Amino acid sequence: MFYTKLKSIILASTFLLVGAIAAQPTIIAPSDTIFAALDTLNELHSGEISVHWDVLNELDSEQILMCTRSFIDTVSPYNYPYVQSLPENPVEGAYEKFCWGPLCYNYGTDASSSNASLLVNLQSGATDTTFIAYYYPHNVLGTTTFEYCFHPVGDIDAGSCHQITYVVTATSAIENEPGNLDISSIGTVYPNPIEGTGWLDYHIRTGDVCDLVFRGLAGKEIMRESGLVLSGKVAIHSEKLTQGLCFCTLEINGIAVRTERFVVVR
């Protein structure tokens, strides 16, 4: 059953990029994927999702860093370049902003300031706790992935990057459970964890065009089952997926309405 309030879904862990690790900061991120239901989100959180990361300097020397945001995959419509929505001129589309160092930047800002007074100076062994990413679905359903890089001015390759994926569905209501013939729905993956082959039950309402989209922890689509009709079950072969935490999203007419998580083991 989908969460009735916003939750992140994995325990805290530390992420290091491969390559020139000695030159890079360490990003400490409590989650890679955030699930939210619009009805609960709008009711309890004013439509806002926020994610906090720490950035740690494990080098023997000082690091001076800015932050750059990139789009990996966005919902449609997406409000970029950002246009403020006014009552007399409403603008459709999800949007985002972030805070880094002494400033919170305007919606749709691609990178923090390169001005020396606004960079983050990290002494050896120090941790910066100022980074916060905000996402506003603005009533748009679907999956959006951003990448944030913390790096010296003009040299992203010398920094560290990490991705965050937001999965936004319509409702957390219990009537989304399989067995309600008035809606298209999916059950839970079984067995869970999957080692070899697992299964997922589904029911498709007449007239709905539905896909099942399978993603790994970073939110990247791995495979898709299309053309589902009536009721049945889908075989999930673990060798086609990445090891670890995975997600299956039911899309109806191109809109994500429900996501189930499961674990793949080898």
Backbone torsions as a table, in degrees:
resi	resn	phi	psi	omega
1	MET	NA	137.1	-178.0
2	PHE	-66.1	150.3	-178.2
3	TYR	-61.0	143.9	176.3
4	THR	-91.4	0.8	171.1
5	LYS	-150.8	162.0	-177.7
6	LEU	-60.6	129.9	178.8
7	LYS	-142.6	143.1	164.3
8	SER	-89.1	158.5	-164.4
9	ILE	-121.2	7.3	174.2
10	ILE	-136.2	160.8	-179.7
11	LEU	-74.4	160.2	-179.2
12	ALA	-61.4	140.9	176.7
13	SER	-151.7	162.2	-177.4
14	THR	-107.3	136.5	-175.0
15	PHE	-117.5	126.2	174.9
16	LEU	-118.5	135.3	175.2
17	LEU	-81.7	150.2	174.3
18	VAL	-78.5	167.4	-179.2
19	GLY	107.1	-135.5	-175.1
20	ALA	-83.0	68.5	-174.4
21	ILE	-61.3	-34.3	-177.1
22	ALA	-61.9	-19.9	-176.7
23	ALA	-101.5	5.3	-168.8
24	GLN	-119.4	148.3	172.5
25	PRO	-74.2	165.7	177.6
26	THR	-104.9	131.2	178.5
27	ILE	-101.0	125.7	179.3
28	ILE	-108.8	105.8	-172.8
29	ALA	-118.4	125.9	-178.6
30	PRO	-72.7	-18.3	179.1
31	SER	-158.0	152.3	173.9
32	ASP	-98.3	-25.2	-173.9
33	THR	-135.6	133.3	179.3
34	ILE	-118.0	129.6	175.8
35	PHE	-103.3	140.0	176.0
36	ALA	-148.0	146.2	172.6
37	ALA	-109.0	132.5	-173.4
38	LEU	-59.1	-39.3	-177.1
39	ASP	-63.0	-45.2	178.6
40	THR	-71.5	-40.8	-178.2
41	LEU	-60.3	-47.4	-178.7
42	ASN	-68.8	-30.4	-178.4
43	GLU	-77.5	-42.3	-171.1
44	LEU	-103.5	-23.8	-171.0
45	HIS	-125.0	14.9	178.7
46	SER	54.4	31.1	176.0
47	GLY	77.6	10.4	-174.5
48	GLU	-112.2	136.0	171.5
49	ILE	-116.2	131.7	179.2
50	SER	-126.7	144.2	-179.3
51	VAL	-131.7	132.3	-179.7
52	HIS	-113.3	131.6	173.9
53	TRP	-123.0	150.0	168.9
54	ASP	-100.8	148.4	176.8
55	VAL	-122.7	120.8	-171.5
56	LEU	-112.6	136.2	174.7
57	ASN	-100.8	106.2	179.4
58	GLU	-98.0	10.1	179.5
59	LEU	-83.9	172.6	176.4
60	ASP	-88.7	-3.2	-178.0
61	SER	-126.6	166.5	179.9
62	GLU	-68.5	146.9	171.8
63	GLN	-119.9	136.8	179.3
64	ILE	-119.7	115.2	-164.5
65	LEU	-127.7	147.3	165.2
66	MET	-116.3	178.7	-178.4
67	CYS	-129.6	134.6	177.0
68	THR	-122.5	134.0	178.4
69	ARG	-105.8	135.2	177.2
70	SER	-126.5	151.5	175.1
71	PHE	-91.2	125.5	173.1
72	ILE	-95.3	-45.9	179.6
73	ASP	-160.3	129.4	-178.5
74	THR	-126.2	155.7	173.9
75	VAL	-70.6	170.5	175.1
76	SER	-130.4	128.3	5.5
77	PRO	-81.7	153.8	175.4
78	TYR	-126.6	131.5	-173.7
79	ASN	-85.3	83.8	178.9
80	TYR	-152.7	132.0	-7.7
81	PRO	-56.2	143.0	-170.5
82	TYR	-64.4	132.2	174.5
83	VAL	-122.6	126.0	-178.6
84	GLN	-65.1	135.7	179.7
85	SER	-90.4	125.6	179.1
86	LEU	-117.7	154.0	-179.7
87	PRO	-54.3	-37.5	-179.6
88	GLU	-85.1	-9.5	-179.4
89	ASN	-145.2	68.3	-177.4
90	PRO	-65.7	139.4	179.9
91	VAL	-116.5	126.8	178.9
92	GLU	-83.7	155.7	172.8
93	GLY	120.5	144.0	173.9
94	ALA	-70.3	163.9	179.5
95	TYR	-158.8	173.9	-175.4
96	GLU	-150.2	167.3	169.5
97	LYS	-154.8	171.4	176.9
98	PHE	-148.0	159.8	174.6
99	CYS	-116.3	140.2	177.4
100	TRP	-155.4	128.0	-177.8
101	GLY	68.6	-135.8	-174.7
102	PRO	-82.3	-4.5	-172.5
103	LEU	-126.3	149.6	161.4
104	CYS	-103.7	124.8	-171.7
105	TYR	-89.2	159.1	-177.4
106	ASN	-63.6	157.7	176.8
107	TYR	-54.2	134.5	176.2
108	GLY	81.3	6.7	179.2
109	THR	-70.3	131.6	-176.3
110	ASP	-81.5	-29.6	-175.7
111	ALA	-154.3	150.6	175.4
112	SER	-71.2	168.7	-176.6
113	SER	-66.1	144.2	174.7
114	SER	-94.4	3.7	176.4
115	ASN	-63.1	132.5	-173.9
116	ALA	-55.4	-34.9	-177.3
117	SER	-73.5	-13.4	-177.2
118	LEU	-110.2	1.3	175.5
119	LEU	-77.9	160.4	177.6
120	VAL	-97.9	119.2	177.8
121	ASN	-96.3	114.8	-178.9
122	LEU	-108.9	112.5	175.7
123	GLN	-72.8	162.2	179.4
124	SER	-55.3	127.5	178.9
125	GLY	82.9	-2.4	-176.6
126	ALA	-86.7	155.2	176.6
127	THR	-122.1	129.9	175.0
128	ASP	-97.0	134.6	-175.5
129	THR	-117.2	18.0	-172.2
130	THR	-87.2	-12.6	-173.8
131	PHE	-76.1	126.7	173.1
132	ILE	-138.1	129.1	174.2
133	ALA	-104.7	133.1	178.3
134	TYR	-115.4	139.4	176.1
135	TYR	-131.0	135.6	-178.7
136	TYR	-123.1	101.6	-179.0
137	PRO	-61.7	-30.9	178.2
138	HIS	53.7	43.9	177.5
139	ASN	67.6	19.9	176.0
140	VAL	-103.0	124.4	-179.9
141	LEU	-87.2	154.8	174.2
142	GLY	130.8	-169.8	-175.2
143	THR	-113.5	131.7	179.7
144	THR	-131.1	135.2	179.2
145	THR	-125.8	128.7	174.5
146	PHE	-114.7	155.5	170.9
147	GLU	-122.4	131.9	176.8
148	TYR	-115.6	130.9	-179.2
149	CYS	-118.5	134.6	178.4
150	PHE	-112.0	116.9	-166.0
151	HIS	-155.8	161.5	172.3
152	PRO	-64.5	157.7	180.0
153	VAL	-57.8	126.0	175.3
154	GLY	78.4	7.6	-176.1
155	ASP	-144.1	78.1	179.6
156	ILE	-63.0	-34.2	-177.7
157	ASP	-62.5	-23.1	-179.7
158	ALA	-87.5	2.5	-179.2
159	GLY	-109.2	-167.7	176.8
160	SER	-121.2	142.5	-179.0
161	CYS	-124.3	150.2	177.1
162	HIS	-148.8	149.5	-176.3
163	GLN	-109.7	149.4	173.8
164	ILE	-130.1	133.7	-179.2
165	THR	-116.0	132.2	176.5
166	TYR	-109.5	125.2	177.0
167	VAL	-112.3	110.3	-174.8
168	VAL	-113.1	120.9	177.8
169	THR	-112.7	175.3	-171.0
170	ALA	-76.3	-43.4	-170.1
171	THR	-149.2	154.0	173.4
172	SER	-103.8	9.3	-173.8
173	ALA	-66.4	147.9	-176.0
174	ILE	-68.4	-17.7	-178.7
175	GLU	-68.7	-4.5	175.2
176	ASN	-76.2	-3.9	-177.7
177	GLU	-64.8	142.6	174.9
178	PRO	-55.4	147.7	-177.4
179	GLY	109.5	-22.1	172.5
180	ASN	-82.1	105.9	-172.1
181	LEU	-73.1	-7.1	180.0
182	ASP	-82.7	-9.2	-178.6
183	ILE	-135.6	156.8	170.1
184	SER	-81.5	139.8	-173.3
185	SER	-157.8	165.3	174.3
186	ILE	-129.6	156.6	176.4
187	GLY	-94.6	-161.2	176.2
188	THR	-91.5	152.5	178.3
189	VAL	-72.9	136.7	178.7
190	TYR	-142.5	146.2	-12.9
191	PRO	-68.2	164.7	178.8
192	ASN	-138.2	112.6	12.3
193	PRO	-72.7	161.3	175.5
194	ILE	-98.3	128.3	171.6
195	GLU	-132.3	99.2	-173.2
196	GLY	107.5	-101.9	-177.8
197	THR	-126.4	134.6	173.6
198	GLY	-121.9	178.5	-175.4
199	TRP	-138.7	152.0	177.1
200	LEU	-138.5	120.1	177.9
201	ASP	-82.0	146.0	178.6
202	TYR	-143.2	156.5	171.3
203	HIS	-134.0	127.7	-178.6
204	ILE	-113.7	122.0	177.8
205	ARG	-70.3	142.0	179.2
206	THR	-56.3	127.7	179.3
207	GLY	100.7	-19.4	178.3
208	ASP	-80.3	140.7	172.2
209	VAL	-104.1	112.1	-169.5
210	CYS	-122.8	142.5	172.8
211	ASP	-126.2	151.0	167.6
212	LEU	-108.0	123.2	-177.0
213	VAL	-112.5	124.5	-179.4
214	PHE	-104.5	131.2	-178.9
215	ARG	-131.0	155.2	172.5
216	GLY	-89.2	-171.8	-174.1
217	LEU	-61.6	-33.4	-177.8
218	ALA	-79.7	-3.8	178.1
219	GLY	91.5	-1.2	-179.0
220	LYS	-78.1	133.8	179.6
221	GLU	-66.1	130.7	-179.6
222	ILE	-104.5	-44.6	177.5
223	MET	-155.5	165.0	-175.4
224	ARG	-141.6	134.9	173.6
225	GLU	-107.4	118.1	-176.5
226	SER	-114.8	168.3	174.6
227	GLY	72.6	29.6	-180.0
228	LEU	-72.7	138.5	178.0
229	VAL	-138.3	154.1	175.7
230	LEU	53.7	-133.1	-179.3
231	SER	-125.1	150.8	179.7
232	GLY	175.7	-159.2	176.7
233	LYS	-144.2	151.1	-178.7
234	VAL	-110.5	134.3	174.4
235	ALA	-81.8	134.7	178.7
236	ILE	-114.1	112.8	-177.6
237	HIS	-96.5	118.9	-171.6
238	SER	-62.3	-29.2	-177.6
239	GLU	-68.5	-14.9	178.8
240	LYS	-89.0	-7.6	-175.8
241	LEU	-116.1	167.4	177.0
242	THR	-80.6	149.3	178.3
243	GLN	-70.2	143.6	178.8
244	GLY	106.2	-153.5	-176.3
245	LEU	-73.0	130.7	178.7
246	CYS	-132.7	166.3	-177.0
247	PHE	-135.1	144.1	173.9
248	CYS	-122.7	122.0	-177.4
249	THR	-113.5	130.9	173.2
250	LEU	-87.4	120.3	175.5
251	GLU	-107.6	128.4	176.8
252	ILE	-113.0	117.4	-177.5
253	ASN	53.3	38.3	176.4
254	GLY	84.1	2.7	-178.2
255	ILE	-113.0	129.0	178.8
256	ALA	-72.0	125.9	-177.7
257	VAL	-121.4	-17.7	-179.5
258	ARG	-160.0	139.9	179.0
259	THR	-130.7	134.3	173.7
260	GLU	-114.5	143.9	177.9
261	ARG	-112.0	151.7	179.3
262	PHE	-157.1	169.3	-176.4
263	VAL	-118.1	136.3	176.5
264	VAL	-107.6	129.0	176.7
265	VAL	-121.3	152.5	179.5
266	ARG	-104.5	NA	NA
